[in-house]
Amino acid sequence: MPKYTCERCLKEFSQKSHYNKHQNKKIPCQDVKGKIEEVVDNIINQKLISNKTNYYLNNNMKTTHELGQYFTKDDGLKNKVLEFVMNNPDVILEPSVGQGDLIQIIYNNNKKIQFDMYEIDTKIKMLDDIPKNVIYGDFIEVDIKKKYKTIIGNPPFVRTTTGNLYIDFIEKCYNLLENNGELIFIIPSDFFKLTRASKLLNNMISHGTFTHIYHPHNEKLFENASIDVIVFRYCKNNKLKKQVVYNNELLYIINNDGLITFNKNNNINNVSFKDCFDIYVGLVTGKESVYKNKEHGNIELLNGENKRDKYIFIEEFPSTNEKINKYLLSYKDELMSRKIKKFNEQNWFQWGAPRNIKTIKENIGKECIYIYNLTRHKNIAFKGNVNYFGGGLIIIIPKKKINLDNVISYLNSDDFKSNFMFSGRFKIGHRQISNSYIPDNYL
């Protein structure tokens, strides 16, 4: 029997009429999917932090980094920005000029160009060789009526309550482009895969295309920070083909609901993973050091291929196991202070995100595929059977009879992995795998 799954709350229905009624109700359901993606992002970011390759602030960073400022010192990045300026502009907008690194290389190449420059930090000392007509203030808040033929920049990389500030910069600059205008930015390379950017990307692709992308796959290009970045050129012209020169290779741009991928072939027979697989994220304790326990563990969790670990899991406290009760009580304060969700006297013993546990129980033993959400392994997917599994994995369960070996061979191929590689690290989430395509000849 087919199942119908709500995209927001992930609730499943066996009858389409019940699904349609749920979709059309006046009060929208809770956005569980969005919260799940946020939790997965937190897990991945914790892994990045543990590897000392995080995108966030480091205790030794200066005030400039607290503002998300990472000055462009790498010659490769600066030269690509210069190379991507193709509109022969008289005036260029730079919304976050910083020290003026990008302005300098362009100005040295063509001193006739005028610059409109914005900067929020009045303490920054400008480089000597650039024009000093800078407007100090918050670019996002400034009301700008003028349209531009060319906009360049290295916007601030800093988290906000709604996502990341650089996305707001891209959106505002996109709206300031003339028809056929070009936008050239240095940004984190996962931009094309972010849920927060999907609406903007849909809009940009509808009215133009990314013509050039440079991806050095080197997270060490900024001082005191590990950030994998790209340089992109976008042109606001909807008559252009959806093709991009990506690291000097001509690729097709594939857009699936704001998830952008780049492929050698424009295969019209591609199928979305979500159309042929049920896709779920793993269980998260919120305190591995407490729950992962060989002595007291009462369930087994799959954390990788051939990697199973014992964990403590109880659904109510006190449980029937006195040893587990005593052990968990000794860590009560630590468990109460977890940030993954709010804990109180009634739920302090629970896991942080025991997501999809009911679905896992209902499908125990079925054939499936597990995908690492963050790994440097050559193979990012492996076949198995449905079991309890950890937050470092995503499970895909076929909706119909499918040759899973063929699917795994595609997932482990460079054609698939290359879209989710960042400085040698594979990184993917629930939404990314759901909206990715697979050629139908693999099914």
C-alpha positions as CSV (number, residue, x, y, z in Angstrom):
1,M,0.0,0.0,0.0
2,P,1.4,3.4,-0.9
3,K,2.1,5.9,1.8
4,Y,1.7,9.7,1.6
5,T,4.0,11.8,3.7
6,C,3.5,15.5,4.7
7,E,6.5,17.5,3.7
8,R,6.2,19.7,6.8
9,C,5.4,17.4,9.7
10,L,6.5,14.1,8.1
11,K,3.2,12.4,9.2
12,E,2.3,9.4,7.1
13,F,-1.1,8.6,5.7
14,S,-2.2,5.3,4.1
15,Q,-5.2,7.0,2.3
16,K,-4.8,9.9,-0.1
17,S,-8.1,11.5,1.0
18,H,-6.8,11.7,4.6
19,Y,-3.5,13.2,3.3
20,N,-5.4,15.8,1.2
21,K,-7.6,16.7,4.2
22,H,-4.4,17.2,6.3
23,Q,-2.8,19.4,3.6
24,N,-5.8,21.6,3.3
25,K,-6.6,22.2,7.0
26,K,-6.7,25.9,8.1
27,I,-4.1,25.7,10.8
28,P,-0.8,24.5,9.3
29,C,0.9,21.5,10.8
30,Q,4.1,21.9,12.8
31,D,7.3,22.2,10.7
32,V,9.0,19.1,12.1
33,K,11.0,18.7,9.0
34,G,12.6,22.1,9.3
35,K,13.4,21.4,13.0
36,I,14.9,18.0,12.0
37,E,17.2,19.7,9.5
38,E,18.2,22.2,12.1
39,V,19.1,19.5,14.5
40,V,21.1,17.6,11.8
41,D,23.0,20.8,11.0
42,N,23.8,21.2,14.7
43,I,25.2,17.6,14.8
44,I,27.3,18.2,11.7
45,N,28.6,21.5,13.0
46,Q,29.5,19.8,16.3
47,K,31.5,17.3,14.2
48,L,33.2,20.1,12.4
49,I,34.1,21.8,15.6
50,S,35.5,18.6,17.0
51,N,37.7,18.3,13.9
52,K,38.8,21.9,14.4
53,T,37.5,22.8,11.0
54,N,34.4,24.8,12.0
55,Y,32.8,27.6,10.2
56,Y,32.2,29.6,13.3
57,L,34.2,31.8,15.6
58,N,37.4,30.6,17.3
59,N,38.4,31.9,20.6
60,N,41.5,33.6,19.1
61,M,39.6,35.5,16.4
62,K,39.5,39.2,16.5
63,T,36.5,41.5,16.5
64,T,36.5,41.6,12.7
65,H,35.6,37.9,12.7
66,E,32.8,38.5,15.2
67,L,31.3,40.7,12.4
68,G,31.8,37.9,10.0
69,Q,34.7,39.7,8.2
70,Y,37.2,37.5,6.5
71,F,39.4,39.7,4.3
72,T,40.3,38.4,0.9
73,K,44.1,37.9,0.9
74,D,44.3,34.9,-1.4
75,D,45.4,35.9,-4.9
76,G,43.5,33.0,-6.5
77,L,40.2,34.3,-5.2
78,K,40.9,37.9,-6.1
79,N,42.1,37.1,-9.6
80,K,38.9,35.1,-10.2
81,V,36.7,38.0,-9.1
82,L,38.7,40.2,-11.6
83,E,38.3,37.6,-14.3
84,F,34.6,37.2,-13.7
85,V,33.9,41.0,-14.2
86,M,32.7,40.8,-17.9
87,N,30.2,43.6,-18.2
88,N,32.7,46.4,-18.7
89,P,31.1,48.5,-16.0
90,D,31.6,52.2,-15.4
91,V,30.5,51.8,-11.7
92,I,30.8,48.8,-9.4
93,L,29.0,48.3,-6.1
94,E,30.9,46.7,-3.2
95,P,28.5,46.2,-0.3
96,S,31.1,45.0,2.3
97,V,34.3,46.6,1.2
98,G,36.4,45.7,4.3
99,Q,40.0,46.7,3.7
100,G,39.3,47.0,0.0
101,D,41.2,43.9,-1.3
102,L,38.8,43.3,-4.2
103,I,38.5,46.9,-5.1
104,Q,42.3,47.2,-5.2
105,I,42.8,44.5,-7.8
106,I,40.1,45.8,-10.0
107,Y,41.2,49.5,-9.6
108,N,44.8,48.6,-10.4
109,N,43.5,46.9,-13.6
110,N,41.2,49.8,-14.6
111,K,41.5,53.2,-12.8
112,K,38.5,54.6,-14.8
113,I,36.0,52.5,-12.9
114,Q,34.1,54.3,-10.1
115,F,33.1,52.4,-6.9
116,D,30.1,52.7,-4.6
117,M,31.4,51.1,-1.4
118,Y,29.7,50.3,1.9
119,E,31.2,49.1,5.2
120,I,29.8,48.7,8.7
121,D,33.1,48.8,10.6
122,T,34.5,52.3,10.9
123,K,37.7,50.9,12.6
124,I,39.0,49.1,9.5
125,K,42.0,50.7,7.9
126,M,41.6,50.9,4.1
127,L,44.4,49.8,1.8
128,D,46.4,52.7,0.5
129,D,45.7,52.3,-3.3
130,I,42.0,52.4,-3.3
131,P,39.5,55.3,-3.6
132,K,38.2,56.3,-0.1
133,N,34.6,57.2,-0.9
134,V,33.1,54.7,1.5
135,I,29.6,54.9,3.0
136,Y,29.8,53.6,6.6
137,G,26.6,51.9,7.7
138,D,24.7,48.6,7.6
139,F,24.3,47.8,3.9
140,I,21.2,45.6,4.6
141,E,19.4,48.5,6.3
142,V,20.3,51.2,3.7
143,D,17.6,52.1,1.2
144,I,19.2,52.1,-2.2
145,K,17.3,53.0,-5.4
146,K,20.2,52.8,-7.9
147,K,20.6,49.7,-10.1
148,Y,24.0,48.3,-11.0
149,K,25.6,46.6,-14.0
150,T,28.2,45.0,-11.8
151,I,28.3,44.1,-8.1
152,I,31.2,42.3,-6.4
153,G,31.9,41.3,-2.8
154,N,33.0,39.1,-0.1
155,P,30.0,39.4,2.3
156,P,30.2,38.7,6.0
157,F,29.9,35.0,7.0
158,V,28.0,35.1,10.2
159,R,25.0,33.3,11.6
160,T,21.7,35.1,12.1
161,T,18.4,34.0,13.6
162,T,17.1,33.3,10.1
163,G,20.2,31.7,8.5
164,N,23.4,33.5,7.4
165,L,24.0,37.1,6.8
166,Y,25.8,36.5,3.5
167,I,22.5,35.2,2.0
168,D,20.8,38.5,2.9
169,F,23.6,40.3,1.1
170,I,23.1,38.1,-2.0
171,E,19.4,38.7,-2.0
172,K,19.7,42.5,-1.7
173,C,22.4,42.7,-4.3
174,Y,20.4,40.5,-6.7
175,N,17.5,43.0,-6.4
176,L,19.9,45.8,-7.2
177,L,21.0,44.3,-10.5
178,E,20.1,45.8,-13.8
179,N,18.8,43.5,-16.5
180,N,21.8,41.6,-17.7
181,G,23.7,42.7,-14.6
182,E,26.3,40.5,-13.0
183,L,26.8,39.6,-9.4
184,I,30.3,38.2,-8.4
185,F,30.6,37.0,-4.8
186,I,33.0,35.0,-2.6
187,I,30.8,32.9,-0.3
188,P,30.7,29.5,1.6
189,S,30.5,26.7,-1.0
190,D,27.4,25.0,0.5
191,F,25.2,28.0,-0.5
192,F,23.5,26.0,-3.3
193,K,22.4,23.3,-0.9
194,L,21.0,25.4,2.0
195,T,17.3,25.3,2.9
196,R,17.5,28.9,3.9
197,A,18.7,29.9,0.4
198,S,16.2,27.8,-1.6
199,K,13.6,30.5,-2.2
200,L,16.3,32.9,-3.3
201,L,17.9,30.4,-5.6
202,N,14.6,29.5,-7.2
203,N,14.1,33.2,-8.0
204,M,17.7,33.7,-9.3
205,I,17.5,30.7,-11.5
206,S,14.1,31.8,-12.9
207,H,15.5,35.2,-13.9
208,G,19.1,34.3,-14.9
209,T,21.8,31.8,-14.3
210,F,25.2,31.2,-12.7
211,T,27.6,31.5,-15.6
212,H,30.9,30.8,-13.8
213,I,31.9,29.2,-10.6
214,Y,35.4,28.7,-9.1
215,H,35.7,26.2,-6.3
216,P,39.3,25.7,-5.0
217,H,38.3,23.1,-2.5
218,N,40.7,24.6,0.0
219,E,39.3,25.6,3.5
220,K,42.6,27.3,4.5
221,L,42.3,30.5,2.4
222,F,41.3,32.8,5.3
223,E,43.4,33.6,8.3
224,N,42.2,32.0,11.6
225,A,39.3,30.3,9.9
226,S,38.4,27.1,8.1
227,I,35.9,28.0,5.4
228,D,35.4,26.2,2.1
229,V,34.4,28.9,-0.4
230,I,33.5,29.5,-4.0
231,V,33.6,32.5,-6.3
232,F,30.4,32.7,-8.4
233,R,29.3,34.9,-11.3
234,Y,25.6,35.3,-11.7
235,C,24.0,37.1,-14.7
236,K,20.4,38.4,-14.5
237,N,19.3,37.3,-17.9
238,N,16.6,34.7,-18.2
239,K,17.4,34.0,-21.9
240,L,20.7,32.4,-21.0
241,K,21.1,28.6,-21.0
242,K,21.2,26.9,-17.6
243,Q,24.8,26.0,-17.9
244,V,27.9,27.0,-15.9
245,V,31.6,27.0,-16.4
246,Y,32.5,25.2,-13.1
247,N,36.3,25.0,-12.6
248,N,36.7,25.4,-16.4
249,E,34.3,22.5,-17.1
250,L,30.9,23.2,-18.8
251,L,28.1,21.7,-16.7
252,Y,24.3,21.7,-16.7
253,I,22.6,23.5,-13.8
254,I,19.8,21.3,-12.3
255,N,17.3,22.9,-10.0
256,N,15.0,20.8,-7.8
257,D,13.0,23.1,-5.5
258,G,15.9,25.4,-4.7
259,L,18.5,22.6,-4.4
260,I,21.1,23.3,-7.1
261,T,23.3,20.6,-8.5
262,F,25.7,20.6,-11.5
263,N,25.9,17.7,-13.9
264,K,27.7,16.7,-17.1
265,N,24.5,15.5,-18.7
266,N,21.1,17.1,-18.8
267,N,19.3,13.9,-18.4
268,I,15.5,14.4,-18.6
269,N,14.9,10.8,-17.2
270,N,16.2,11.7,-13.7
271,V,14.1,10.8,-10.8
272,S,14.0,12.5,-7.3
273,F,15.2,10.2,-4.5
274,K,12.1,11.3,-2.5
275,D,9.9,9.8,-5.2
276,C,11.3,6.3,-4.8
277,F,12.6,6.2,-1.3
278,D,11.3,7.1,2.2
279,I,14.1,9.1,3.8
280,Y,14.8,9.5,7.5
281,V,17.5,11.0,9.7
282,G,19.0,9.2,12.7
283,L,18.6,9.2,16.5
284,V,20.4,11.8,18.5
285,T,21.1,11.5,22.3
286,G,22.3,15.0,22.9
287,K,25.0,13.5,25.3
288,E,26.9,10.7,23.7
289,S,29.3,10.5,26.7
290,V,26.4,9.5,28.9
291,Y,24.2,7.3,26.7
292,K,26.8,5.4,24.8
293,N,27.7,2.8,27.3
294,K,29.0,-0.8,26.9
295,E,28.1,-1.8,30.5
296,H,24.5,-0.5,30.8
297,G,23.5,-0.2,27.1
298,N,20.2,-1.9,26.4
299,I,19.8,-1.1,22.7
300,E,22.3,-1.3,19.8
301,L,22.8,1.7,17.4
302,L,24.4,1.5,14.0
303,N,26.8,4.4,13.7
304,G,28.6,3.4,10.4
305,E,29.3,0.4,8.2
306,N,30.1,-2.5,10.5
307,K,30.1,-0.1,13.5
308,R,27.5,-0.9,16.2
309,D,27.5,0.6,19.7
310,K,25.6,-0.1,22.9
311,Y,23.3,2.8,24.2
312,I,21.0,3.4,27.1
313,F,17.5,4.1,26.0
314,I,14.4,4.3,28.3
315,E,11.0,5.7,27.6
316,E,10.0,6.4,31.2
317,F,11.8,7.0,34.5
318,P,12.3,5.1,36.7
319,S,12.7,2.2,34.4
320,T,12.6,-1.5,35.4
321,N,16.4,-1.5,35.4
322,E,17.8,-0.2,38.7
323,K,21.4,0.0,37.5
324,I,20.3,2.2,34.6
325,N,18.2,4.4,36.9
326,K,21.1,4.9,39.3
327,Y,23.6,5.6,36.4
328,L,21.3,8.2,34.7
329,L,20.6,9.9,38.0
330,S,24.3,10.5,38.5
331,Y,24.3,12.5,35.3
332,K,20.9,14.3,35.8
333,D,22.3,17.8,36.0
334,E,24.3,17.3,32.7
335,L,21.3,15.9,31.0
336,M,19.1,18.7,32.1
337,S,21.5,21.3,30.7
338,R,21.6,19.9,27.1
339,K,20.8,22.5,24.5
340,I,19.2,20.3,21.9
341,K,15.7,21.0,23.4
342,K,14.2,22.1,26.7
343,F,14.4,19.6,29.5
344,N,12.5,19.4,32.8
345,E,11.8,17.1,35.7
346,Q,9.5,15.0,33.5
347,N,11.7,14.5,30.5
348,W,15.4,14.9,31.6
349,F,16.2,11.3,31.0
350,Q,15.0,11.3,27.3
351,W,17.2,11.5,24.3
352,G,17.6,14.8,22.6
353,A,16.0,13.8,19.3
354,P,14.7,10.2,19.1
355,R,13.3,10.9,15.7
356,N,11.5,8.4,13.6
357,I,11.9,5.7,16.2
358,K,8.3,4.5,15.6
359,T,9.0,4.3,11.9
360,I,12.3,2.4,12.5
361,K,10.4,-0.1,14.7
362,E,7.8,-0.7,12.0
363,N,10.4,-1.3,9.4
364,I,13.0,-3.3,11.4
365,G,14.8,-5.8,9.1
366,K,13.8,-4.4,5.8
367,E,16.5,-3.8,3.2
368,C,17.7,-0.2,3.0
369,I,20.7,2.0,2.3
370,Y,22.6,4.1,4.8
371,I,24.3,7.3,3.8
372,Y,26.9,9.2,5.9
373,N,25.9,12.8,6.4
374,L,29.5,13.9,7.0
375,T,32.5,11.9,6.1
376,R,35.9,11.7,4.3
377,H,35.3,8.0,3.4
378,K,35.6,7.2,-0.3
379,N,32.2,5.3,-0.1
380,I,29.5,7.4,1.4
381,A,26.7,4.8,1.2
382,F,26.3,1.1,2.1
383,K,23.5,-1.5,2.1
384,G,22.0,-2.8,5.3
385,N,18.8,-3.7,7.1
386,V,16.6,-1.2,9.0
387,N,17.8,-0.9,12.6
388,Y,18.2,1.8,15.2
389,F,20.8,4.2,13.8
390,G,22.7,7.3,14.9
391,G,22.5,10.9,13.9
392,G,25.6,10.6,11.7
393,L,23.6,8.5,9.1
394,I,20.6,9.0,6.9
395,I,18.5,6.0,5.9
396,I,16.7,5.6,2.6
397,I,14.1,2.8,2.4
398,P,12.8,1.8,-1.1
399,K,9.1,2.4,-1.7
400,K,9.0,-0.4,-4.3
401,K,11.4,-3.2,-5.5
402,I,14.6,-1.5,-6.5
403,N,18.1,-2.9,-7.2
404,L,19.9,-1.3,-4.2
405,D,23.3,-2.3,-5.4
406,N,22.8,-0.1,-8.4
407,V,21.7,2.8,-6.3
408,I,24.7,2.4,-4.0
409,S,27.0,2.4,-7.0
410,Y,25.5,5.7,-8.1
411,L,25.7,7.2,-4.6
412,N,29.3,6.3,-4.3
413,S,30.2,7.6,-7.8
414,D,31.9,11.0,-8.4
415,D,28.9,12.1,-10.4
416,F,26.8,12.1,-7.3
417,K,29.4,12.9,-4.6
418,S,31.0,15.9,-6.4
419,N,27.9,18.0,-5.7
420,F,28.4,17.6,-2.0
421,M,32.2,17.7,-1.6
422,F,33.7,20.5,0.4
423,S,37.5,20.5,0.8
424,G,37.6,16.7,0.5
425,R,34.7,16.2,2.9
426,F,31.3,14.8,1.9
427,K,28.4,16.6,3.6
428,I,24.6,16.1,3.0
429,G,21.3,16.4,4.8
430,H,17.8,15.1,4.6
431,R,16.5,17.8,2.3
432,Q,19.6,17.5,0.0
433,I,19.2,13.8,-0.5
434,S,15.4,14.1,-0.9
435,N,15.7,16.6,-3.7
436,S,18.7,15.1,-5.4
437,Y,18.1,13.2,-8.7
438,I,19.1,9.7,-9.7
439,P,19.2,8.6,-13.4
440,D,16.3,6.1,-13.9
441,N,18.6,3.5,-15.4
442,Y,20.0,2.9,-11.9
443,L,16.6,2.0,-10.5
